């Protein structure tokens, strides 16, 4: 299946008196829209997240990748780990997606990477009426530990086999998430899934999860 790209555009999202840059991809007869929450030091231009978004696009899923911080805010290192701030931004952008005329009729999923997984889980606990499924890639769900018992949305945790410390953190998170949750360890993969073919496995597992729960 090769989805027809209906719209690809750079957008501005006005949130909390700041303007956040985003890239919106819409496909014809879209199954849903996946909102990406990137990790610290990354952005809407993340090569890995864009790769996953492109493969999901081919299978009929629209996507929104956006900067959770402005360039000025990103200069303050602590902001990259301010889960409350990042989660609030994600929740407000989700509200925008749910009311924007081009996307308001689409179901929504989250794809969070690294610290972005913590903001995705936290935002989902705040906006669970919108979110149908979550995928975490190399995530740090432990940074959202206090709200994990409030996460009722089907959540898939993907971790590289070589990322031993993060595996343990994800096992702990899985034990505390009260909704449907699966942990899959990708053989031979490191934290960034840089090894040949590993990111494709992430995309395929994500696709299966979103197809199942959205």
Buried (B, 14 or more C-beta within 10 A) or exposed (E): EEBEEEEEEEBEBEBEEEEBBBBBBBBEEBBBBBBBBBBBEBBBEBEBBBBBBEBBBBBBBBBBBBBBBBEEBBEEEEBBEBBEBBBBBBBBBBBBBBEBEBBEEBBBBBBBBBBBBBBBBBBBBBBBEBBBBBBBBBBBBBBBBEBBEBBBBBBBBBBBBBBEEBBEBBEEBBEBBEBBBEBBBBEEBBBBBEBEEBBEBBBBBBBEBBBEBB
